[in-house]
Amino acid sequence: MNAAKCRAIFETLRETNPAPATELEYSSPFELLIAVLLSAQATDVGVNKATRRLFPVAHTPRQMLDLGEAGLSEYIKTIGLYKTKAKHVIETCRILVERHGGKVPPEREALEALPGVGRKTANVVLNTAFGEPTIAVDTHIFRVANRTGLAPGKTVQIVEQKLLKCVPHEFLHDAHHWLILHGRYVCKARKPECWHCVIEPLCEFREKTPAPQL
């Protein structure tokens, strides 16, 4: 995809949604980190239901540590893989308390050293909590980038690097939010809803889906 078309895609997405944001509910970098950790193989809706009960009780690493794995599990047991996630969260909170003064570090290396935190989670925290121009490639972004021709690649790492190169700098901070939301609600996995897609004229996907017959 050429640079002009790439720019036009993000200009269109910005016009449609000038201030995109994550659908995870949080009020601090720590709460965001925990919410993203819990969201692996789970929906944002499901995570938000759990954290609405959890965060009023434990919104700092120390408070979370005091809950312990068993106590934390009671709040998140409706989320998939909750036992493993509880272990990772408690271990992460211990490291935050012991090594980072109870604060979420704003550096990639320190974030990726936390249990359960990979590159995607680190990118979300760096972008959303600290304003870094990163792109967290999840399944939605991977699909949209490949299907539209925006940044095709066989791995998430390739797609991420291509997006970082092709997305104009002014759009980098919000790019991954736009692409996630677009993949979640319009460019869906099973059947993209091309008939009401705002970037359809710019998209290079050949098998455009027609509007359903009423």
C-alpha positions as CSV (number, residue, x, y, z in Angstrom):
1,M,0.0,0.0,0.0
2,N,1.4,3.4,-0.9
3,A,2.0,6.2,1.6
4,A,-0.9,8.4,0.3
5,K,-3.4,5.7,0.7
6,C,-2.1,4.8,4.2
7,R,-2.4,8.4,5.2
8,A,-5.9,8.6,3.9
9,I,-6.9,5.6,5.9
10,F,-5.8,7.1,9.2
11,E,-7.2,10.5,8.3
12,T,-10.6,8.8,7.7
13,L,-10.4,6.8,10.9
14,R,-9.5,10.0,12.8
15,E,-12.5,11.9,11.3
16,T,-14.8,9.1,12.4
17,N,-13.3,8.7,15.9
18,P,-11.1,11.7,16.9
19,A,-10.2,10.4,20.4
20,P,-10.0,6.5,20.4
21,A,-9.4,4.8,23.6
22,T,-9.1,1.3,25.0
23,E,-12.3,-0.3,26.2
24,L,-10.6,-1.6,29.3
25,E,-11.6,0.4,32.4
26,Y,-8.7,1.7,34.5
27,S,-7.7,4.8,36.5
28,S,-4.0,4.4,36.8
29,P,-1.0,2.8,35.0
30,F,-1.1,0.0,37.5
31,E,-4.8,-0.7,36.9
32,L,-4.2,-0.7,33.2
33,L,-1.3,-3.1,33.5
34,I,-3.5,-5.5,35.5
35,A,-6.4,-5.2,33.2
36,V,-4.3,-6.0,30.1
37,L,-2.7,-9.0,31.9
38,L,-6.2,-10.3,32.6
39,S,-7.4,-9.7,29.1
40,A,-5.3,-12.4,27.4
41,Q,-7.7,-14.8,25.7
42,A,-10.6,-12.9,27.4
43,T,-13.0,-10.1,26.3
44,D,-12.7,-6.6,27.6
45,V,-16.3,-6.8,28.7
46,G,-15.5,-9.8,30.9
47,V,-12.4,-8.2,32.3
48,N,-14.2,-5.0,33.1
49,K,-16.9,-6.9,35.0
50,A,-14.2,-8.5,37.2
51,T,-12.1,-5.3,37.8
52,R,-15.1,-3.3,38.8
53,R,-15.2,-5.4,41.9
54,L,-11.5,-5.9,42.2
55,F,-10.0,-2.4,41.8
56,P,-12.1,-0.7,44.6
57,V,-10.5,-3.3,47.0
58,A,-7.0,-3.5,45.5
59,H,-5.8,-0.7,43.3
60,T,-2.1,-0.7,44.3
61,P,0.5,-3.5,44.1
62,R,0.7,-3.7,47.9
63,Q,-3.1,-4.1,48.2
64,M,-3.0,-6.8,45.5
65,L,-0.2,-8.6,47.2
66,D,-2.2,-8.6,50.4
67,L,-5.0,-10.4,48.7
68,G,-2.7,-13.2,47.7
69,E,-3.4,-15.7,44.8
70,A,-6.4,-17.2,46.6
71,G,-8.0,-13.9,47.4
72,L,-7.4,-12.5,43.9
73,S,-8.8,-15.6,42.3
74,E,-12.2,-15.0,43.9
75,Y,-12.4,-11.7,42.0
76,I,-11.2,-13.0,38.6
77,K,-12.5,-16.6,38.5
78,T,-15.0,-15.6,35.8
79,I,-12.1,-14.9,33.5
80,G,-10.4,-17.6,31.4
81,L,-7.1,-19.0,32.8
82,Y,-7.7,-17.2,36.0
83,K,-5.4,-19.4,38.1
84,T,-2.4,-18.7,35.9
85,K,-3.3,-15.0,35.7
86,A,-3.6,-14.7,39.5
87,K,-0.1,-16.2,39.9
88,H,1.3,-13.8,37.3
89,V,-0.4,-10.8,38.8
90,I,0.8,-11.5,42.3
91,E,4.3,-12.2,41.1
92,T,4.2,-8.9,39.1
93,C,3.0,-7.0,42.1
94,R,5.8,-8.4,44.3
95,I,8.4,-7.2,41.7
96,L,6.7,-3.8,41.4
97,V,6.9,-3.4,45.2
98,E,10.4,-4.8,45.7
99,R,12.2,-3.3,42.6
100,H,10.1,-0.3,41.4
101,G,8.8,1.4,44.5
102,G,5.2,0.2,43.8
103,K,5.1,2.0,40.5
104,V,4.7,0.7,36.9
105,P,8.0,1.3,35.1
106,P,7.8,3.3,31.9
107,E,10.6,1.3,30.2
108,R,10.0,-1.6,27.8
109,E,12.7,-3.8,29.2
110,A,11.4,-3.5,32.8
111,L,7.9,-4.1,31.7
112,E,8.7,-7.2,29.7
113,A,10.6,-8.6,32.7
114,L,7.3,-8.8,34.6
115,P,5.6,-12.2,34.8
116,G,3.0,-12.6,32.0
117,V,4.0,-9.4,30.3
118,G,5.1,-9.8,26.6
119,R,5.7,-7.3,23.9
120,K,2.0,-6.8,23.2
121,T,1.1,-6.0,26.8
122,A,4.2,-3.8,27.2
123,N,3.2,-1.9,24.0
124,V,-0.3,-1.3,25.4
125,V,1.0,0.1,28.7
126,L,3.7,2.2,27.0
127,N,1.2,3.7,24.6
128,T,-1.9,4.1,26.7
129,A,-0.4,4.9,30.1
130,F,2.8,6.7,29.1
131,G,2.0,8.2,25.6
132,E,4.6,6.3,23.7
133,P,4.0,5.9,19.9
134,T,3.8,2.1,20.0
135,I,1.5,-0.3,18.3
136,A,0.3,-3.4,20.1
137,V,-0.5,-6.0,17.4
138,D,-3.3,-8.3,18.7
139,T,-5.4,-10.6,16.6
140,H,-7.6,-7.7,15.4
141,I,-4.7,-5.6,14.2
142,F,-3.0,-8.5,12.6
143,R,-6.1,-9.3,10.7
144,V,-6.9,-5.7,9.6
145,A,-3.3,-5.0,8.6
146,N,-3.2,-8.1,6.4
147,R,-6.7,-8.0,5.0
148,T,-6.6,-4.3,4.0
149,G,-3.1,-4.5,2.6
150,L,-2.0,-1.8,5.1
151,A,0.9,-3.8,6.5
152,P,0.8,-7.5,5.5
153,G,3.0,-9.9,7.3
154,K,3.1,-13.5,8.4
155,T,4.0,-12.7,12.1
156,V,2.9,-10.1,14.6
157,Q,6.5,-8.8,14.7
158,I,6.6,-8.2,11.0
159,V,3.2,-6.5,11.0
160,E,4.3,-4.3,14.0
161,Q,7.5,-3.2,12.3
162,K,5.7,-2.5,9.0
163,L,3.0,-0.4,10.7
164,L,5.6,1.6,12.6
165,K,7.2,2.4,9.2
166,C,4.1,3.2,7.2
167,V,1.8,5.0,9.7
168,P,2.5,8.7,9.6
169,H,3.9,9.9,13.0
170,E,1.0,12.1,13.8
171,F,-1.3,9.0,13.9
172,L,1.1,6.6,15.7
173,H,-0.2,7.3,19.2
174,D,-3.8,6.4,18.3
175,A,-3.2,3.9,15.5
176,H,-3.5,0.7,17.4
177,H,-6.8,1.9,19.1
178,W,-8.3,2.7,15.7
179,L,-7.2,-0.6,14.2
180,I,-8.4,-2.7,17.2
181,L,-11.8,-1.1,17.2
182,H,-12.1,-1.4,13.5
183,G,-11.3,-5.1,13.6
184,R,-13.6,-5.7,16.6
185,Y,-16.7,-4.0,15.2
186,V,-16.3,-3.7,11.4
187,C,-13.5,-5.8,9.9
188,K,-14.6,-8.9,11.7
189,A,-12.8,-12.3,11.5
190,R,-15.6,-14.4,10.0
191,K,-17.2,-11.8,7.8
192,P,-16.0,-8.3,7.4
193,E,-18.8,-5.8,7.2
194,C,-17.5,-4.0,4.2
195,W,-20.9,-2.4,3.4
196,H,-20.6,0.1,6.2
197,C,-16.8,0.4,6.4
198,V,-15.5,4.0,6.3
199,I,-12.2,2.9,4.7
200,E,-13.7,0.5,2.2
201,P,-12.8,2.7,-0.8
202,L,-9.1,2.6,0.3
203,C,-9.0,-1.1,1.4
204,E,-7.2,-3.5,-0.9
205,F,-9.2,-6.6,0.2
206,R,-10.5,-8.2,-3.0
207,E,-13.5,-10.2,-1.6
208,K,-15.6,-7.3,-0.4
209,T,-18.8,-8.5,1.4
210,P,-22.1,-7.0,0.2
211,A,-24.8,-5.7,2.5
212,P,-27.1,-8.4,3.8
213,Q,-30.5,-8.7,2.0
214,L,-33.4,-7.6,4.1
